[in-house]
Amino acid sequence: MKALSSLKSFIEKCKRVWAVLKKPTKEEFLTVAKVSALGILVIGLIGFIVGNIVHIFFK
């Protein structure tokens, strides 16, 4: 019965979150997209630099 109670609680929490959701504006969406793309580029650049350093020092 605890599992059923937990499931009901989870569903109620999901309904509360769903009720306050809103569609992002175009400006919000573009900002999130730009920040995400920048993060991906930074992580890729760090990986590239580390890979080159490892390649140079540990041939």
TORKOL-4160 file (C-alpha; in steps of 0.2 Angstrom, whole numbers, padded with zeros to 4 digits, m for minus):
59
<pt num="1" X="0000" Y="0000" Z="0000"/>
<pt num="2" X="0015" Y="0012" Z="0003"/>
<pt num="3" X="0019" Y="0011" Z="m0016"/>
<pt num="4" X="0001" Y="0016" Z="m0020"/>
<pt num="5" X="0002" Y="0031" Z="m0008"/>
<pt num="6" X="0019" Y="0036" Z="m0015"/>
<pt num="7" X="0012" Y="0035" Z="m0033"/>
<pt num="8" X="m0003" Y="0046" Z="m0028"/>
<pt num="9" X="0008" Y="0059" Z="m0020"/>
<pt num="10" X="0020" Y="0059" Z="m0035"/>
<pt num="11" X="0005" Y="0062" Z="m0047"/>
<pt num="12" X="m0002" Y="0076" Z="m0036"/>
<pt num="13" X="0015" Y="0084" Z="m0036"/>
<pt num="14" X="0016" Y="0083" Z="m0055"/>
<pt num="15" X="m0001" Y="0091" Z="m0056"/>
<pt num="16" X="0004" Y="0106" Z="m0046"/>
<pt num="17" X="0020" Y="0108" Z="m0056"/>
<pt num="18" X="0010" Y="0106" Z="m0072"/>
<pt num="19" X="m0002" Y="0120" Z="m0067"/>
<pt num="20" X="0011" Y="0133" Z="m0065"/>
<pt num="21" X="0021" Y="0129" Z="m0081"/>
<pt num="22" X="0021" Y="0142" Z="m0095"/>
<pt num="23" X="0027" Y="0142" Z="m0112"/>
<pt num="24" X="0044" Y="0152" Z="m0113"/>
<pt num="25" X="0044" Y="0168" Z="m0124"/>
<pt num="26" X="0054" Y="0168" Z="m0139"/>
<pt num="27" X="0067" Y="0179" Z="m0130"/>
<pt num="28" X="0068" Y="0167" Z="m0116"/>
<pt num="29" X="0070" Y="0152" Z="m0128"/>
<pt num="30" X="0084" Y="0160" Z="m0138"/>
<pt num="31" X="0093" Y="0165" Z="m0122"/>
<pt num="32" X="0093" Y="0147" Z="m0115"/>
<pt num="33" X="0098" Y="0140" Z="m0133"/>
<pt num="34" X="0113" Y="0152" Z="m0133"/>
<pt num="35" X="0118" Y="0148" Z="m0116"/>
<pt num="36" X="0117" Y="0130" Z="m0119"/>
<pt num="37" X="0127" Y="0131" Z="m0135"/>
<pt num="38" X="0140" Y="0141" Z="m0127"/>
<pt num="39" X="0141" Y="0128" Z="m0113"/>
<pt num="40" X="0143" Y="0114" Z="m0126"/>
<pt num="41" X="0157" Y="0124" Z="m0135"/>
<pt num="42" X="0166" Y="0127" Z="m0119"/>
<pt num="43" X="0166" Y="0109" Z="m0114"/>
<pt num="44" X="0171" Y="0103" Z="m0131"/>
<pt num="45" X="0186" Y="0116" Z="m0131"/>
<pt num="46" X="0192" Y="0110" Z="m0114"/>
<pt num="47" X="0191" Y="0092" Z="m0120"/>
<pt num="48" X="0200" Y="0097" Z="m0136"/>
<pt num="49" X="0214" Y="0106" Z="m0126"/>
<pt num="50" X="0216" Y="0092" Z="m0113"/>
<pt num="51" X="0217" Y="0079" Z="m0127"/>
<pt num="52" X="0230" Y="0089" Z="m0136"/>
<pt num="53" X="0240" Y="0091" Z="m0120"/>
<pt num="54" X="0239" Y="0072" Z="m0117"/>
<pt num="55" X="0244" Y="0068" Z="m0134"/>
<pt num="56" X="0259" Y="0080" Z="m0134"/>
<pt num="57" X="0266" Y="0074" Z="m0117"/>
<pt num="58" X="0262" Y="0055" Z="m0118"/>
<pt num="59" X="0266" Y="0050" Z="m0136"/>
